[in-house]
């Protein structure tokens, strides 16, 4: 099976998935959010089907109002929300977008620098056929 190539683009409150075809790029599917998308991050994961292991990609999406989602694609190639949440803190001084977002290369966590003096860490849980966000925690940054 040939590896499919795709391009994910954020436009305002929507992300679009384009597939590469012989004629060029063709829009395949889209997904809308309640806020403006400010960051996209690729998250690799594995799916086990009938003794075979498929290497797939999910997309972590962060909006301006700090809503986050982890999206993958279903068997029809349409976006499917694996998990979502909001990472707003009741305390702390929020930074202005763009936020620094890093996904661990082994897909164990996503780190977001959305507040002054702290980094929000979202652990990732790998299931049999998808990957999900877990409860977030803060790591304090002391600047001396």
N, C-alpha and C positions, 0 to 999 in steps of 0.2 A: 504494500500500500504506500503510495507516494505521500510525502509530507505536504500538508496544505499550508500555504502561507496566507497570512491575513494581516490587516492593519486596523488598529483600534484608534479612533480619533474622538476627542472631547470637543463639543461645540455647545457652549452655554450650559444648559441643564440636561444635556443628552450626550450619550456616547454612541458612536456608530461603528459597526464592524464591516469592513470592506474586504472582499476576497479578490485575490489576483486571478484573473481569467485571461484567456488568449487575447481578448480585445482590450484588456487593461483592467483597471480597478472597477469593481461593481459593488454597490451597497448591498449588503446581505441582510443585516438586521440592526435594530437600534434599541436603546433602553433609556427611559426618562427618569430624572430625579427631581425632588422638590426644591433643590437649591442648585446653584452654579457649581459645576465640576471644576475643582482647582488642581487636582492631581490624579494621575493614573499610574499604577505600578503593576508590573507583571509578576505573578506568583506561580511558579512551576509546581505541579503535583503529579502523582501517579494514580492510575485507575487500573484495577485488576479485573480482567474479564476472561473467564474460562482458561485459567492458567497463564494467560498472557498479561504483560504489563505495558500499559500505554502511558506515554509521557505527554501530559497535557498542560495547558496554561489557563490560569484564572486571571481576572483583572480586579485589583483592589482600586476602589474609587472613593475619593474624599471630596466632599463638597465644602463650600465656603462656610456654611453653618455647622461644620464638623460632623455631619452625617457620613457614615462610611458603609460601604457594601463590598462584598466579595462575590463576583459574578463568574460563572463558567458558561459553557454552552451545553445544551441538551442534545439528544440524538438527532434532532432536526436542524441543528446548527443555530438555534435561537438562544438569546441570553437567558440564563436561569440564575436567580439570586440564591446563592448558597447560604449566606448569612448577612446580617446588617446590624447597625446600631448607631449610637451617637457617643462621641468621646468628649463632649463638653464637660468642663470641670466647674464646680460651684465656686471655687477659689482660684486665684492665680490670674496673672495678666496675660490675656490672649495676644498672640502675635498676629500680624497681618499676613494674608496669603501673599506669595506662595509659601506653603509649609514644606519643610524638608521631610520627605518620606523615603524610608529605606526598607526594602524587603530582604530578609536574610536569604543568602544563596541556597540554603538547605530548606527553605520554606518553613522555618520554625516560628518566626515572628515577623511583625511589621513594626517599625519604630517611627514615630511622628514627633517632630519638634514644633508643636502648635502653641505652647505656652512658654513664657520666659522662665528660665531656671528649671525646666523639667522636660523630660522626654516621655511621651506616652508609648507604652509597649503593648501591642495586641498579640498575644500568643495565637498560633494557628494549630488546629487539631486536624490531623489527617484521618479521614474515615475510609471505608472500603472503596467508595467511588467518588468522593469529593473532599474538599478541604473547607474548614469553617473557622470563623473568628471566635475567640474565647474572651472571657472577661479581661478587660484592660487594667493595667496598673501603671503608676508613674515612677520614674527614676529621676531623682533630683540632680541638678547640675550646679555645683558650687564653682563660681568664678572668682578666683583670687588674684 
